[in-house]
Amino acid sequence: MERREEQPGSAGAGAAPALDFTVENVEKALHQLYYDPNIENKNLAQKWLMQAQVSPQAWHFSWQLLQPDKVPEIQYFGASALHIKISRYWSDIPTDQYESLKAQLFTQITRFASGSKIVLTRLCVALASLALSMMPDAWPCAVADMVRLFQAEDSPVDGQGRCLALLELLTVLPEEFQTSRLPQYRKGLVRTSLAVECGAVFPLLGQLLQQPSSPSCVRQKVLKCFSSWVQLEVPLQDCEALIQAAFAALQDSELFDSSVEAIVNAISQPDAQRYVNTLLKLIPLVLGLQEQLRQAVQNGDMETSHGICRIAVALGENHSRALLDQVEHWQSFLALVNMIMFCTGIPGHYPVNETTSSLTLTFWYTLQDDILSFEAEKQAVYQQVYRPVYFQLVDVLLHKAQFPSDEEYGFWSSDEKEQFRIYRVDISDTLMYVYEMLGAELLSNLYDKLGRLLTSSEEPYSWQHTEALLYGFQSIAETIDVNYSDVVPGLIGLIPRISISNVQLADTVMFTIGALSEWLADHPVMINSVLPLVLHALGNPELSVSSVSTLKKICRECKYDLPPYAANIVAVSQDVLMKQIHKTSQCMWLMQALGFLLSALQVEEILKNLHSLISPYIQQLEKLAEEIPNPSNKLAIVHILGLLSNLFTTLDVSHHEDDHEGPELRKLPVPQGPNPVVVVLQQVFQLIQKVLSKWLNDAQVVEAVCAIFEKSVKTLLDDFAPMVPQLCEMLGRMYSTIPQASALDLTRQLVHIFAHEPAHFPPIEALFLLVTSITLTLFQQGPRDHPDIVDSFMQLLAQALKRKPDLFLCERLDVKAVFQCAVLALKFPEAPTVKASCGFFTELLPRCGEIESVGKVVQEDGRMLLIAVLEAIGGQASRSLMDCFADILFALNKHCFSLLSMWIKEALQPPGFPSARLSPEQKDTFSQQILRERVNKRRVKEMVKEFTLLCRGLHGTDYTADY
């Protein structure tokens, strides 16, 4: 029966008759697509045309749309429809029609050789697709036939037209091969066939490229065609003559871009390194471009310098190992390296006056890796040759990293400034890498240059030069341990001598001090040389990020040596905080810095500093607590709560974070008496409750309050104990009024740290039961709007089972309801919620034997859990979650084996469950496999992955390779 469809635009036209995909209707739809101003009509037309292209009628209307009297848009659609039918529905074409289809396409291509270029290209792609489907059996010499047919003299089309049409066809053939949907085994056969056919293409291309009479448009097309064919991994030696011709064509400005593309593609193919003799012949050709490169740089011709650099880098980067191996040719390879060095140091500022230097950076990594990978003897020889080259590279990179003059920089767009910043980060990474080859001598080299620059009276002072040298030092010091370097003391001594008159230089000075903070911790006598600079910079909003992050690093690394400076640091920090110089995130970092600093003081000192530091904020908070809630005072409240929580994150008088470093690193005794953070929290507790009472409906404020306690609990651990009862009470009130995920997360922290302590168990148990009861009520009302609460609730339940299973012994806990809610949560679309629910079950099932209520509910409702898991595996849940469901199956098998063996057979009995794609045998095999595997969890995960693919009809498809 012929397929019938609505005409585009007739949707909703009541009883309008359905119309076929006829030529007239296609033309109407195309007119609608191109010219109808109504976007909805355009979309309808597009949808209809897509259906038309794949319909059986496309075989009929396509040829009619190619008639000479049609406009190019209509002809183009006809050619595209042919390509889609041939490439996607090849199996529908009877074998006895192959030849006539081929002949028709040849005829059309010949006709369009002097017609519309876009239609010609589409027809060529259609014929290419046909050739690939017929090769090698049904059309063994496809390419040779194409060449022969288009060279026939009796064609009505002129020679140049025929030649361009043939070149277009030959160009799209390899491109179509790369994107074709051929099955893997066919792809290999066709690739081999094309490699042989290459013999019919390259001589023709060489002849056309070297013929003086060939017009420019033909030679350009030849280069594009060559570029397309080399990507089929043609042996490099077979390309030799054409590569040489492409090098000659670089002198012709019209052919330059196409020549570069062809040469780079030929050199870069992975297989090329096998042809060392050909590679060695290419080096002189590349070196022969140096004069053209110099001229281009001199004339500011960025396109030409960029293209030549691409060629040099393609040869060097792809084949440095193969070329280094040819020791007797070391001088010619060194000449190539020096040419690439010239490209790295190309004059001008990236990205404004040049865009070439960045292309070379990966080459220097590759060359270094290859040199360091040789055996000791050969490496020593190459180290001798290339260490000076790499020292030169450091000078070149630091020159390229220099900022332009302030006046010039002022004219740069924000996009150019951002590109330059990223470029400098790339340079920084390269310098860090080069350190591996040059070692400590590199730091000495930078230090000597900086020393000469700062002490010389002969040369005019350049802040850009100073900044670049410091930037180089900082790049290395950030990631390499410079603690044993003998030049760092000198550098720390030089820093205060730098005349800082510029934001960029000041930024780099700050970051350099930050990078040396670990060294300062080992040499505390030097702290006083740089700390005043950092404190001074804190007052400058333009240095906000660098000064605050540097102070934070110093306070973290050197805190035990900072007590003499503490009063000054706190005073300056307080001043800049009050003046609101910094943005929110820097204010938070500054509070963290102060937390580190105060951690190392005596308790009385901490309390005194805390009082002066946070009193203004407490007063402000008291004032805000009285006001009627509005957006601006909400921001102020969240800001103050954020400052407090960031301070408490790092204020750790028990030095928990030092524990892993060993007791010998503790420089202070553990203080006696109440913890200062607890003292402050107790003082402000009432105030926080007052703020909460007005803002309970606001998730952001509730989150900010919870964050204070959560961060304090994490830092203080057992020291937080005195606060547990009142915090449990407050959390209960908060959650009773409006349930929010942040309150559950904080409850989970309390369970994790304190639930196992008898003294704290009663308030924590009461809170646990309260939030569970409220959340269960939420489930009855419909939990779908609160996936975050369900997620946090599941995590809380899992934590309770892990840390204190006694919480599940309480008679007031409705374990059955909890179980059923968790099964419901398994069906949520949000992956984190599903993961958390699976985590709960993997903690619950092992408790079947020890907690009576758990054993009972699993016996009664475990089958419901299994069905939910099988539904998920059957296709209801994302494939990325299958490991989580496999964990539940494994736990059921391990802890409830007799029940599972009964349930799984029953559950899989109904036809179509969990997927209509499964046979009874496949289901039976799966249940037997699962029941047999009680030890190896990894095997169960593999079984589940395999089974879910069968359920989804994806087993054995390419799609599965993504997972």
DAFENNOR-V641846 format. One record per backbone hydrogen bond with DSSP energy under -0.5 kcal/mol. NH is the residue of the N-H (numbers start at 1). CO is the residue of the C=O. E is the energy in kcal/mol with one decimal. If there is no record, write none. Layout:
BEGIN
NH;CO;E / NH;CO;E
END
This chain:
BEGIN
5;19;-1.5 / 10;7;-2.2 / 13;10;-2.1 / 16;13;-0.7 / 19;5;-1.6 / 22;20;-2.0 / 26;22;-2.6 / 27;23;-2.5 / 28;24;-2.4 / 29;25;-2.6 / 30;26;-2.5 / 31;27;-2.3 / 32;28;-2.4 / 33;29;-2.5 / 34;30;-2.4 / 35;31;-2.9 / 36;31;-0.5 / 36;32;-1.6 / 39;37;-0.6 / 42;38;-2.1 / 43;39;-2.4 / 44;40;-2.3 / 45;41;-2.7 / 46;42;-2.7 / 47;43;-2.4 / 48;44;-2.5 / 49;45;-2.8 / 50;46;-2.1 / 51;47;-1.6 / 52;48;-2.3 / 53;49;-2.4 / 54;50;-1.0 / 55;51;-0.6 / 55;52;-1.1 / 58;55;-1.5 / 59;56;-1.4 / 60;57;-1.6 / 61;57;-2.4 / 62;58;-2.0 / 64;60;-1.0 / 65;61;-2.3 / 66;62;-0.7 / 66;63;-0.7 / 67;64;-1.5 / 70;67;-1.9 / 74;71;-0.9 / 75;71;-2.2 / 76;72;-3.0 / 77;73;-1.6 / 78;74;-2.0 / 79;75;-2.5 / 80;76;-2.6 / 81;77;-2.5 / 82;78;-1.9 / 83;79;-2.1 / 84;80;-2.4 / 85;81;-2.3 / 86;82;-2.6 / 87;83;-3.0 / 88;84;-2.4 / 89;84;-0.6 / 89;85;-1.6 / 92;89;-1.7 / 93;90;-1.8 / 94;92;-0.5 / 97;94;-2.2 / 98;95;-1.4 / 101;97;-2.2 / 102;98;-2.5 / 103;99;-2.7 / 104;100;-2.6 / 105;101;-2.2 / 106;102;-2.4 / 107;103;-2.3 / 108;104;-2.5 / 109;105;-2.7 / 110;106;-2.4 / 111;107;-2.2 / 112;108;-2.6 / 113;109;-0.7 / 113;110;-0.6 / 114;111;-0.8 / 115;112;-1.8 / 120;116;-2.2 / 121;117;-2.5 / 122;118;-1.7 / 123;119;-2.4 / 124;120;-2.5 / 125;121;-2.4 / 126;122;-2.0 / 127;123;-2.5 / 128;124;-2.7 / 129;125;-2.4 / 130;126;-2.0 / 131;127;-2.8 / 132;128;-2.5 / 133;129;-1.8 / 134;130;-1.6 / 135;131;-2.1 / 138;134;-1.4 / 139;134;-1.4 / 140;137;-0.5 / 142;139;-1.1 / 145;141;-2.7 / 146;142;-2.2 / 147;143;-2.4 / 148;144;-2.6 / 149;145;-3.1 / 150;146;-2.1 / 151;147;-1.0 / 151;148;-0.6 / 152;148;-0.5 / 152;149;-0.8 / 155;152;-0.8 / 162;158;-2.4 / 163;159;-2.6 / 164;160;-2.6 / 165;161;-2.2 / 166;162;-2.6 / 167;163;-2.4 / 168;164;-2.3 / 169;165;-2.2 / 170;166;-2.9 / 171;167;-2.1 / 172;168;-2.3 / 173;169;-1.2 / 174;170;-0.8 / 175;171;-0.9 / 176;172;-3.0 / 177;173;-1.9 / 178;174;-2.2 / 179;175;-1.4 / 180;176;-1.0 / 180;177;-0.6 / 187;183;-2.3 / 188;184;-1.7 / 189;185;-1.5 / 190;186;-2.8 / 191;187;-2.5 / 192;188;-2.0 / 193;189;-2.2 / 194;190;-2.8 / 195;191;-2.3 / 196;192;-1.6 / 197;193;-2.3 / 198;194;-1.4 / 199;196;-1.8 / 200;197;-2.7 / 201;197;-0.7 / 201;198;-1.0 / 202;198;-2.4 / 205;201;-2.4 / 206;202;-2.9 / 207;203;-2.4 / 208;204;-2.4 / 209;205;-2.4 / 210;206;-2.0 / 211;207;-1.1 / 212;210;-0.5 / 214;211;-1.9 / 218;215;-0.6 / 219;215;-2.1 / 220;216;-2.5 / 221;217;-1.6 / 222;218;-2.2 / 223;219;-2.2 / 224;220;-2.0 / 225;221;-2.4 / 226;222;-2.7 / 227;223;-2.5 / 228;224;-1.8 / 229;225;-2.2 / 230;226;-2.3 / 231;227;-0.6 / 231;228;-0.6 / 232;229;-2.2 / 233;230;-1.4 / 234;230;-0.6 / 238;235;-1.4 / 239;235;-0.7 / 239;236;-1.1 / 240;237;-0.6 / 243;239;-3.0 / 244;240;-2.4 / 245;241;-2.1 / 246;242;-2.5 / 247;243;-2.3 / 248;244;-2.0 / 249;245;-2.0 / 250;246;-0.7 / 250;247;-0.9 / 251;248;-1.4 / 252;249;-1.8 / 253;251;-0.7 / 255;252;-1.1 / 256;252;-0.9 / 259;255;-2.5 / 260;256;-2.6 / 261;257;-2.3 / 262;258;-2.2 / 263;259;-2.8 / 264;260;-2.9 / 265;261;-2.4 / 266;262;-2.2 / 267;263;-2.8 / 268;264;-2.2 / 269;265;-0.7 / 269;266;-0.6 / 272;269;-2.2 / 273;270;-0.7 / 274;271;-1.9 / 275;272;-2.1 / 276;274;-1.1 / 279;275;-2.2 / 280;276;-2.7 / 281;277;-1.5 / 282;278;-1.3 / 283;279;-1.2 / 284;280;-0.7 / 285;281;-0.8 / 286;282;-2.4 / 287;283;-2.9 / 288;284;-1.9 / 289;286;-1.9 / 290;287;-1.7 / 293;289;-2.4 / 294;290;-2.7 / 295;291;-2.6 / 296;292;-2.2 / 297;293;-2.4 / 298;294;-2.7 / 299;295;-2.3 / 300;297;-1.0 / 301;296;-3.0 / 302;300;-1.5 / 305;301;-2.0 / 306;302;-2.4 / 307;303;-2.2 / 308;304;-2.5 / 309;305;-2.2 / 310;306;-2.1 / 311;307;-1.6 / 312;308;-2.3 / 313;309;-2.9 / 314;310;-2.3 / 315;311;-2.1 / 316;312;-2.5 / 317;313;-3.4 / 318;314;-1.5 / 319;315;-1.3 / 320;316;-0.8 / 323;319;-2.5 / 324;320;-2.8 / 325;321;-1.8 / 326;322;-0.5 / 326;323;-0.7 / 327;325;-1.9 / 329;326;-2.2 / 330;327;-1.8 / 333;329;-1.8 / 334;330;-2.4 / 335;331;-2.1 / 336;332;-1.7 / 337;333;-2.5 / 338;334;-2.5 / 339;335;-1.7 / 340;336;-2.2 / 341;337;-2.2 / 342;338;-2.0 / 343;339;-1.7 / 344;340;-2.3 / 345;341;-2.4 / 346;343;-1.1 / 350;348;-0.5 / 351;354;-0.5 / 352;349;-0.9 / 353;349;-2.8 / 354;349;-1.0 / 359;356;-2.0 / 360;357;-1.5 / 361;358;-0.8 / 363;360;-0.7 / 364;360;-1.1 / 365;361;-1.2 / 366;362;-2.4 / 367;363;-3.0 / 368;364;-1.9 / 369;365;-2.8 / 370;366;-2.6 / 371;367;-2.5 / 372;368;-2.7 / 373;369;-0.8 / 374;371;-1.3 / 379;375;-2.7 / 380;376;-2.4 / 381;377;-1.5 / 382;378;-2.3 / 383;379;-3.0 / 384;380;-1.8 / 385;381;-1.5 / 386;382;-3.2 / 387;383;-2.7 / 390;386;-2.5 / 391;387;-2.3 / 392;388;-2.3 / 393;389;-2.3 / 394;390;-2.1 / 395;391;-1.7 / 396;392;-2.5 / 397;393;-3.1 / 398;394;-2.5 / 399;395;-1.9 / 400;396;-2.4 / 401;397;-1.8 / 402;399;-1.0 / 409;405;-3.1 / 410;406;-1.8 / 411;407;-0.6 / 411;408;-1.4 / 412;409;-1.2 / 417;413;-2.3 / 418;414;-2.0 / 419;415;-2.4 / 420;416;-2.4 / 421;417;-2.1 / 422;418;-2.3 / 423;419;-2.3 / 424;420;-2.3 / 425;421;-1.8 / 426;422;-2.2 / 427;423;-2.2 / 428;424;-2.8 / 429;425;-2.5 / 430;426;-2.1 / 431;427;-2.7 / 432;428;-2.2 / 433;429;-1.8 / 434;430;-2.6 / 435;431;-1.6 / 436;433;-1.3 / 437;434;-1.5 / 438;434;-2.3 / 439;435;-3.2 / 441;438;-0.8 / 442;439;-2.0 / 443;439;-0.7 / 444;440;-2.1 / 445;441;-2.4 / 446;442;-2.3 / 447;443;-2.7 / 448;444;-2.8 / 449;445;-2.0 / 450;446;-2.4 / 451;447;-2.9 / 452;448;-2.6 / 453;449;-2.3 / 454;450;-2.3 / 455;451;-1.6 / 456;452;-1.9 / 463;461;-0.5 / 466;462;-1.9 / 467;463;-2.8 / 468;464;-2.3 / 469;465;-2.1 / 470;466;-2.4 / 471;467;-2.6 / 472;468;-2.2 / 473;469;-2.1 / 474;470;-3.1 / 475;471;-2.5 / 476;472;-1.5 / 477;473;-2.9 / 478;474;-2.1 / 479;476;-1.0 / 480;476;-2.6 / 482;480;-0.9 / 485;482;-2.1 / 488;485;-0.6 / 491;487;-2.2 / 492;488;-3.0 / 493;489;-1.9 / 494;490;-1.7 / 495;491;-2.2 / 496;492;-0.7 / 497;494;-1.9 / 498;495;-1.9 / 500;498;-1.0 / 501;499;-1.0 / 506;502;-2.5 / 507;503;-2.9 / 508;504;-2.0 / 509;505;-2.5 / 510;506;-2.4 / 511;507;-2.7 / 512;508;-2.4 / 513;509;-2.2 / 514;510;-2.6 / 515;511;-2.4 / 516;512;-1.1 / 516;513;-0.6 / 517;514;-1.6 / 520;516;-2.3 / 521;517;-1.7 / 522;518;-1.1 / 522;519;-0.6 / 523;519;-1.0 / 526;523;-2.5 / 527;524;-1.7 / 529;526;-1.5 / 530;526;-0.7 / 530;527;-1.1 / 531;527;-2.6 / 534;530;-1.7 / 535;531;-2.6 / 536;532;-2.3 / 537;533;-2.2 / 538;534;-1.4 / 539;536;-1.2 / 540;537;-2.3 / 541;539;-0.7 / 543;540;-1.9 / 544;541;-1.4 / 547;543;-2.9 / 548;544;-2.2 / 549;545;-2.2 / 550;546;-1.8 / 551;547;-2.4 / 552;548;-2.5 / 553;549;-2.0 / 554;550;-2.5 / 555;551;-2.9 / 556;552;-2.1 / 557;553;-2.9 / 558;554;-2.9 / 561;558;-2.3 / 562;559;-1.2 / 565;562;-2.2 / 566;562;-1.0 / 566;563;-0.9 / 569;565;-2.5 / 570;566;-2.9 / 571;567;-2.4 / 572;568;-2.6 / 573;569;-2.5 / 574;570;-3.0 / 575;571;-2.2 / 576;572;-2.3 / 577;573;-2.4 / 578;574;-2.6 / 579;575;-2.0 / 580;577;-0.8 / 581;576;-1.9 / 587;583;-2.2 / 588;584;-2.1 / 589;585;-1.9 / 590;586;-2.5 / 591;587;-2.1 / 592;588;-2.0 / 593;589;-2.6 / 594;590;-2.3 / 595;591;-2.2 / 596;592;-2.3 / 597;593;-2.4 / 598;594;-3.0 / 599;595;-1.6 / 600;596;-0.6 / 600;597;-1.2 / 601;598;-2.1 / 606;602;-2.7 / 607;603;-2.7 / 608;604;-2.4 / 609;605;-2.8 / 610;606;-3.3 / 611;607;-2.4 / 612;608;-2.0 / 613;609;-2.5 / 614;610;-3.0 / 615;611;-1.8 / 618;614;-2.4 / 619;615;-2.7 / 620;616;-2.1 / 621;617;-2.6 / 622;618;-2.5 / 623;619;-2.1 / 624;620;-2.5 / 625;621;-2.4 / 626;622;-0.8 / 626;623;-0.8 / 627;623;-0.8 / 627;624;-0.6 / 634;630;-1.9 / 635;631;-1.9 / 636;632;-1.7 / 637;633;-2.2 / 638;634;-2.8 / 639;635;-2.3 / 640;636;-2.4 / 641;637;-2.8 / 642;638;-2.1 / 643;639;-2.4 / 644;640;-2.3 / 645;641;-2.5 / 646;642;-2.4 / 647;643;-2.0 / 648;644;-2.5 / 649;645;-1.2 / 650;646;-0.8 / 650;647;-0.7 / 651;647;-1.1 / 652;650;-1.4 / 653;651;-0.5 / 655;652;-1.4 / 658;655;-1.1 / 659;655;-0.5 / 659;656;-1.4 / 661;658;-1.8 / 662;659;-1.6 / 665;662;-1.6 / 666;663;-1.4 / 667;665;-0.5 / 671;653;-0.5 / 679;675;-2.4 / 680;676;-2.5 / 681;677;-3.0 / 682;678;-2.8 / 683;679;-1.8 / 684;680;-2.2 / 685;681;-0.9 / 688;684;-2.7 / 689;685;-2.3 / 690;686;-2.2 / 691;687;-2.5 / 692;688;-2.6 / 693;689;-2.4 / 694;690;-1.0 / 694;691;-0.8 / 695;691;-1.3 / 696;692;-0.9 / 698;695;-2.1 / 699;697;-0.7 / 702;698;-2.4 / 703;699;-2.6 / 704;700;-2.2 / 705;701;-2.5 / 706;702;-2.7 / 707;703;-2.4 / 708;704;-1.4 / 709;705;-1.4 / 710;706;-3.2 / 711;707;-2.8 / 712;708;-1.8 / 713;709;-3.1 / 714;710;-2.3 / 715;711;-1.9 / 716;712;-3.4 / 717;713;-2.5 / 719;716;-2.1 / 720;717;-2.0 / 721;718;-2.0 / 722;719;-0.5 / 723;720;-2.4 / 724;721;-1.8 / 727;723;-2.5 / 728;724;-2.7 / 729;725;-2.0 / 730;726;-2.3 / 731;727;-2.9 / 732;728;-2.2 / 733;729;-2.1 / 734;730;-2.8 / 735;731;-2.9 / 736;732;-2.0 / 737;733;-1.8 / 738;734;-2.4 / 743;740;-0.8 / 744;740;-1.1 / 745;741;-2.3 / 746;742;-1.9 / 747;743;-2.1 / 748;744;-2.3 / 749;745;-1.7 / 750;746;-2.2 / 751;747;-2.5 / 752;748;-2.6 / 753;749;-2.4 / 754;750;-3.0 / 755;750;-0.8 / 755;751;-1.1 / 757;754;-2.2 / 758;756;-0.6 / 760;757;-1.2 / 761;757;-1.1 / 761;758;-0.6 / 762;758;-0.6 / 764;760;-1.8 / 765;761;-3.2 / 766;762;-2.5 / 767;763;-2.3 / 768;764;-2.7 / 769;765;-2.7 / 770;766;-2.1 / 771;767;-2.9 / 772;768;-2.0 / 773;769;-2.4 / 774;770;-2.4 / 775;771;-2.4 / 776;772;-2.4 / 777;773;-1.7 / 778;774;-2.0 / 779;775;-1.9 / 780;776;-1.6 / 781;777;-1.6 / 782;778;-1.0 / 785;782;-0.6 / 786;783;-2.5 / 790;786;-2.3 / 791;787;-2.5 / 792;788;-2.5 / 793;789;-2.7 / 794;790;-2.5 / 795;791;-2.0 / 796;792;-2.2 / 797;793;-2.6 / 798;794;-2.4 / 799;795;-2.3 / 800;796;-2.6 / 801;797;-2.2 / 802;798;-1.9 / 803;799;-3.2 / 804;800;-2.3 / 807;804;-2.3 / 808;805;-2.4 / 809;806;-2.1 / 810;806;-0.5 / 813;810;-1.4 / 814;812;-0.6 / 815;813;-1.6 / 818;814;-2.2 / 819;815;-2.6 / 820;816;-2.4 / 821;817;-2.4 / 822;818;-2.2 / 823;819;-1.9 / 824;820;-2.0 / 825;821;-2.3 / 826;822;-1.2 / 827;824;-1.7 / 828;825;-1.7 / 831;829;-0.5 / 834;830;-2.0 / 835;831;-2.8 / 836;832;-2.4 / 837;833;-2.2 / 838;834;-2.6 / 839;835;-2.4 / 840;836;-1.8 / 841;837;-2.1 / 842;838;-2.3 / 843;839;-1.0 / 843;840;-0.6 / 844;840;-2.2 / 845;841;-2.6 / 847;844;-2.1 / 848;845;-1.7 / 851;847;-2.5 / 852;850;-0.6 / 855;851;-2.4 / 856;852;-2.5 / 857;853;-2.1 / 858;854;-2.4 / 859;855;-1.9 / 860;856;-2.1 / 861;857;-3.3 / 862;858;-2.0 / 864;861;-0.5 / 865;861;-1.5 / 866;862;-2.5 / 867;863;-2.4 / 868;864;-2.0 / 869;865;-2.3 / 870;866;-2.8 / 871;867;-2.5 / 872;868;-2.0 / 873;869;-2.4 / 874;870;-2.4 / 875;872;-1.2 / 876;871;-2.1 / 877;872;-1.7 / 881;878;-1.8 / 882;879;-1.5 / 884;881;-0.8 / 885;881;-1.5 / 886;882;-2.4 / 887;883;-1.7 / 888;884;-1.2 / 889;885;-2.2 / 890;886;-2.6 / 891;887;-2.4 / 892;888;-2.8 / 893;889;-2.5 / 894;890;-2.2 / 895;891;-2.5 / 896;892;-2.5 / 900;896;-2.8 / 901;897;-2.8 / 902;898;-1.0 / 903;899;-3.0 / 904;900;-3.1 / 905;901;-0.7 / 906;902;-1.5 / 907;903;-3.5 / 908;904;-1.9 / 909;906;-1.3 / 910;906;-0.6 / 913;910;-1.6 / 918;915;-1.4 / 923;919;-1.9 / 924;920;-2.4 / 925;921;-2.8 / 926;922;-2.2 / 927;923;-2.4 / 928;924;-2.2 / 929;925;-2.7 / 930;926;-2.6 / 931;927;-2.2 / 932;928;-1.7 / 933;929;-1.2 / 933;930;-0.7 / 934;932;-0.9 / 937;935;-1.0 / 940;936;-1.4 / 941;937;-2.0 / 942;938;-2.0 / 943;939;-2.5 / 944;940;-2.5 / 945;941;-2.3 / 946;942;-2.4 / 947;943;-2.6 / 948;944;-2.7 / 949;945;-1.6 / 950;946;-1.6 / 951;947;-2.4 / 952;948;-1.7 / 953;949;-0.6 / 953;950;-1.0 / 954;949;-2.7 / 955;949;-1.0 / 957;954;-2.2 / 960;957;-1.0 / 961;958;-1.9 / 962;959;-1.4 / 963;960;-1.9
END
